[in-house]
Amino acid sequence: MTAPSPTPAVGPSAGGSTDPGASGSSAPSAVSTVAPTTAPPTSLDKTAAAAIQVALASENSAVWAYSLVAAFDPDNADTASAMRDAHMVRRDDAAERLTVAKVKPNPAAPAYKLPKPVTDVKSARALAMTIESDNAAAWLGVVGSTDDSTLRSYALAGLTDAAVRLTTWKKLAKASTLTVPFPGQQSSD
């Protein structure tokens, strides 16, 4: 997608499993969010701040797009909603980190350009996979933008969460390859 958060984590939802197919149902368990364990840095260099702005834009586009995914994949609307909620939490935390560092967070766009039209379940799941691939790449950019271990850990959590959500959608789409060796990097798919 073209775009110009407490730390989300994968966890059980109301007794669900963290394994996307562990239960007897075809739908994966939801993604839950937990509060961050580290305080945001009070200053950011320009490179790290710019990388967080890119990640924030990715989170904003994910929040927007997941409503579309839910509308076209009603059997997995709860999964899409839970993932949207996780992106909202990380979005809010990323904006807070920028604000604490006295950097004005860029606002969300009113709408985003989709890579392809969404017209059915298959295209909705493809959009969800694009959302998470883009999100992983954005958080990988933050990891590489700083030597601050706290910020790198925070960004790595965002990257990991996106990779897990991507795997969930690949499983739902019955993709032949469910995981990638280095999430967030350009794949050869």
PyMOL commands that set and color helices and strands:
alter all, ss='L'
color gray80, all
select helices_A, chain A and resi 46-72+74-100+121-143+149-172
alter helices_A, ss='H'
color red, helices_A
select strands_A, chain A and resi 8-9+32-33
alter strands_A, ss='S'
color yellow, strands_A
deselect
rebuild
show_as cartoon
